[in-house]
Amino acid sequence: MLVKAPRGTADLLPGQIERWRWVEEVARDVFRQFGYAEIVTPIFEHTELFERGIGDTTDVVNKQMYTFLDRGQRSLTLRPEGTASVVRAYLEHHMYSGPQPVKLFYIGPIFRYERPQAGRYRQFHQLGAEALGSQDPALDVEMIAMSIEIFRRLGLADFLVHINSIGCEVCRPAYKDALRAYLQPKLDGLCRTCFERYEKNPLRILDCKVAACQDAAKGAPRSVDYLCESCREHFDAVQKYLDALGISYELNEMLVRGLDYYTKTVFEVESRSLGAQSALLGGGRYDGLVEECGGPSTPAVGFAAGMERAMLALEEQGIQAPSTRGVDAFVVAFANDKRGQVLALVHQLRQAGLVVETDYLQRSMKAQMKAASRMNAARVIICGEDELSRDVVQLRDMTSGVQEEVPLATLVERLRAELC
């Protein structure tokens, strides 16, 4: 029986990977221009890191983590998000003792056990950024501006920025109390999960996608009406700086994000062309996470964007990756006793920086020429027995059809001058 890829995973095939790598390249360029350095963390971490960092009231921890015991009976988890791993690395390598803020970005796979749908997989990929060590609201805005710049350079349009503030440990308790009071008469109509959330973390109810819970939350108190003075000043500054940068946004009173570590500013960027699964990225401030993970009190802010969602948005808007360099030359050979000489020529051309292919199926010259045409080779180098005995080849320009004899001694220089 044919073994297939596990449900919720996908292969990236030639013809698809080119656009994927282009998105990564654009993102890396933007991150570096904004002063962010790349970090690569392990794909799995100790389970405790995510349980402590993400929060035990989240669906991610309760339902979606891939957790297993290794041979030493240690509980490990495939990372379900990127921020906790970056915070762990920040602490483990004492980055807090150097110049602040520490600005990092990452690109890699994420794992969550959830129902696969368009743009959502069980193994998916995120690009994200984190800035640790500063509570300046300008960094919140930098995150939003940086994400928009990535999309702008990819050619994406028709997206919308949502922002909100969910307060801090000082003002959030009063908001939770007000939210519970509002929802108390509607408890019987909530889904089972939200019924359990009511006491532990009622903010999660605002994030529920069940229609009955969304209806129950309509008209709920707004978090921005319960902000303390510090959070109010912070959120006012975020909006002021967004205005200064000319970034359009909407205040979304229902936006809380799905992870417990968020404080103050939260934001999402959505694409209007994607329908139900429209969120391209989300993020916000998490001023208590570093301390929760065992470090010093450290303000921080970050975001993560789904690569698969970005691919969908590019496809919906008909955006293709820029053309990549194709095959420079196809070496046609039909002198079997000169095979070693032909392979040496192919190797020499590749060492000179040229993209070169040749035949590995012992096909006829006609079939090899067809293969070169299918590959859109710019040049064909014909190596016959007579030519090789005279240290020359036939060089054909596949665009013009012009063919001429060229000495082997000058072939590399000629091709580099014409194609590189």
N, C-alpha and C positions, 0 to 999 in steps of 0.2 A: 504494500500500500504506500502511495506517495506521501511523504512527510511534508506538511506545509508549515509555514510560519505560524507561531502562536497567535491566537485572536488578539487584536488590539496592537499588533506590530505591523510594520511595513518595510519592504525593501526599497532602497533608493537605487534606481537603475540608471545606466548610462542614458543620457537624454533628459533625466530628471536631476541628477546630481549637480549638473553644471549650474542650474539656477540656485540650488541650495548653497553651493560654494560661493556664488556671487553675493548672495545675501550675507553670508558670513564675512566675506571680504569687505563689503560696504560697512557692516556693523563694526568690524575691527577698526577700520579707518576713522569712523566717527568717534568711537570710544577713545582712541589714542589722541585725537585732536582735542577732546575734552579733558585729557589728562588722566585717563583710566588705564591701569596696567592689567594684563591678563593673569588670571589665576586658574589653575586646574586642580580640583579636589577629587578625592576618591569617589567612585560610583556608589560604594556602600559605606555606611558609618554605623557606630554603635546606636542601637535603637533609642537609648535614653536621650540622645541629642535631639531627636525629632519629637519625642514625647514631651520633653521639657520646653523645647523652643517653640514648636508649632502650637501646642496646646491640646489638652485632652478633650476639649469640647468640639473639635473640628472633625469634619468628615474625613479629612486626610489621615489623621491619626486613628480614628475609630474604625474606618471602613476601607481605606485605600492603600495602606502601606504593604509592600512586599517584605515581610519580616521572616527570618529564618535563624536557626541555631547552627553555628559552625561546629567543627569537630571538637572544639574546646568548650562546647555548650555555652558560647557567648551569643547573645541576641544581636543580630546585625540586620540592617534594613537598607534596601536599595533606596537611594535618595529620592524622596517625593517632591522636593523643591531645592533650590540652590542656596538660599540665604543662610540657613542654619549651618551649612558646611563652611561657608565663607567666614561666618562668625567664629566657628570652631578653629579655623586656620588662623584667623586674626589673633585669637587668644593663645593658641598653642605656640605660635612663632613670635609672640611678644611684639606684634606690630603696634600695639598701643603705646609702647615706650618710645617710638620714633615720632617724626613730624606728622601732624594731623591736619586735615583729615586724610585717611588712607582710602584711596579711590581705586576700586578693582572691578573687573568685568570677567564674565565667564560665558562659555558656550558649550553645551553638552547635553547628554540624555538624562531624562527624568522618568520616574516609574510610579504609576498609580493604578491600582486595580479599580477601574470604573467602567461603565458601559461605553464601548467605543461608538463614536459618531463622527460626523464630518469635522475634521480639524482636531479631533480629540482621540488620543490613542493611549494604550496602557504603557507603552514605551514611547515617549515623545521627547521633544528637544526644546530647550530654552536658551535664549541669550539674555543675559541680565547684567545689572551693574549695582554696586553697593558703594556707598560713601560713609565711612565710619569715623567718628571723632569730632563732629560738629553739629550743633543744633540750628545753624543758620538756615532760615527758610529759603534763602537763595539756592541752597543745594536741592531742596524739594523741586524748585522750578527748573534747576539744571537737569534733573532727571527727566522731567516732562519734555523739556526742550530737546534733550539729547535723543530721546525716543522718537520724537517727531522728525528730527533731522534724519534719522535712519530711514524712516518711511519716505520722507521727501526725496532722498537720494535714490531710493528704489523706484521712484515714480508713482508711488501710491497717492491717491487723493480720496476725498470723500470720507474722512474720518473725523471723529468727535472726541474731545477730551472731557471727561467727567471728573469732578473733584468734590471732596467733602472733608470735614474734620470730625473725628470721633473722640476727640479729647484725650485726656491722660488719666493717670491713677488718682489725680486730685478731683477732677470734675466728672469722670465717667460714672462713679457709683451713683450719683444723683440722677444721671440720665438713665442708668439701668433701672433704678427704682421707678422713675416715671414711665419707662417703657413697660415694665411689669404691670404697673397699675392700669395702663391702657389695654394691655393684652389679656388681663385676668378674666374679664367677662367672655373672651373669645377662646379660652383654652380648649374647650371641647372640640373646636373646629380645626385645631392644629394637627399636623401630621405627628406621628409618634416621636420622631426625632426632635421636632421643635417643642413638643410637650416636655421632653427631657431637658431641652436647652433653656426652657423658661427660667429655671432657678439658677443654673450654672452660668449661662451667658446668653441673655435674651437678644443681644445684638445679632447673633447668628440667625435668628428668625428672620431678620430683614434680608438676609442673603439667601433664604430658602427659595428654591425654584418650583415648589409645589404650589399650584394655583390657589388652594384654600389658604395657605399661609401668606401668600402675597396679598390676597384679599383682606385677610385679618390685619396685615401691617399697614394697609392704606389709611392715611390720616394719623399715623403714629407720631409721637413727639419727635422733633428734629434734634439731632445731636448738637447742631450748631447753636441751638438756643440754650444749651447747658454748659457751654465752654467756660472755663475759668479765664481770668484775665490774661494769663500767659498764653494759653491756647488760642484765645481770641486774637491777641496781637500777632501770634505766629500765622494764623490763617489769613488774617487781613493782609499781612506782608506777602504771603504766597500769591494772593489775588492781585495785589499791587504790582508785583514783579512780573506776573503773567501778562498783565496789561501793558507793562513797559516793554515787554518783548513782542507784543502784538500777537500773542497766542490766544485764540478763542477757546472758551471753555464753558461748561454748564455746571451749576451747582446741583449735585444729585444727592438728595437727602436720604436715599435708601442705600447709598454706597457704603459698605463697611469692610469689604474684602473678606476672604474666606479663612484667614489665618489669625490666631489669637494675638500674635505679637505686635500687630499694628497699633500705633498711637498717632494722635494728631492727624496730619495730612494723609489721605488716601486718594488714589486716582486710578482711572482706567482710560485707555484709548480704544475706541471701537471703530470698526469699519461698517459703514452703512450698507455695503454690498454683500455681507456674509449672512444675513438673516439671523436666525436664532443664536447661532454661535458666533457672535459678532466681536467679542473682545479680542483685541490683538495683543494687549499687554495690560498688566496691572502692577501697582506698587504703592509705596507709601513709607511713612516714617515708622521706625521701630526702636524707640529710645530705651526700652527696657530689656531687649533681647540679649545684649552682651552680658548684662548683669545676671540675667536668668540662667545663662550658660556658664556662670562661674567667674566672670570677669568684673572689672571695675565698671562703674556707671558710665556708659558711653552712648551718646546719641548717635543715631544712624538713619539712613534712608536708602531705599533702593527700588528697583523694578525688575520684572521678568517678562519677556515676550515669547510667545510660542512660535517656533519656527514653522510648524505645520499650518498654523493659522495664517502666517505671513504668506506661505506658498499658495493657500487658497485665495487670499486677497489678490495676489499677483495674477493668478489664473483668471479670476473673475473680471479683472480689469484689463486682461489681455496683454500683460507686461511680460516680455521675454528678457532673459539674460542677454547681455551683450555677446556678440559672436566671439567665440574663442578661436585661437589659432588652430587651424586644421593641419592636415598632413602636408608637410613641405614637399616631400618626394617619395615616390614609390619605386623601389628598385625591382625591375623586371629581369629575371635571370632564367635562362634555359640551357646553360652549359653546365651540366652536372659535375663534370670533372673539374670545374673552376669554382665549385660551391664555397670552398674555404675563402677564396679571394673575394667572392661576392659578399660573404658575411663580414669579412674584414672591412670592406668598403662601407657597409651599412653601419658598422660600429664606429668607424671613423667619422661618418657624417653626424651620427648622434652625439659623439663627443664634441663636435663643433657647435652643438646647440640646435641642430636641425631636428624637426619631427619627421622621422623616416619609418616607412613600413616596407615589408617585402613579402614574398610568397612562401608559405610553409606547407602547401598542399600539392606541390609539384604539378601545377596546372600548366596548360598551354599558354603561349604568349598572348593569344587573344583573350583567354579567361583572365589572365593577370592584368591586362589593360582594362578590362571591365571592372575588376576589383579596384584598380586605381581610380577609375572614374566614380565608382560608388563612394569612395572615401574622399572625393573632391580634392585629390592630390593636385598641388600646384604644378609639379613637374614629375615626369617619369624618366627614370634612368634605365636605359636598355643595355644589358650586359650580355652580349653574344660572345661565342667562343673566339671569333675572329677579332672583335673589338678588344677583348681582354688580353689577347696575345700581343696586341699592339699598344697596350696601356692607354686605351681610349674607351669612351662610352658614347652612346647616342642619348642626347638630352632633348626631351620633348616638352615644350610649353603647352600645358593642357588647355589653356585659354585660347591661345592663338593657333595652336596646331603646328607651329614651326618646330622642326626637328633638325638638330645639327650635331656634328661630331665634336666632342670636347675631350681634351687630354685629361687623364686621371690626375695629373699633377696640379691642374688648376681648377678642378671640379669644386672642391670645397670652397675656395675663395669666390668662385663664380656664384654658387648658390647662396652663400652668406650675403654677398653684395645685393642679390636680387630679392631675397626672401626675409632676411633678418632686419 
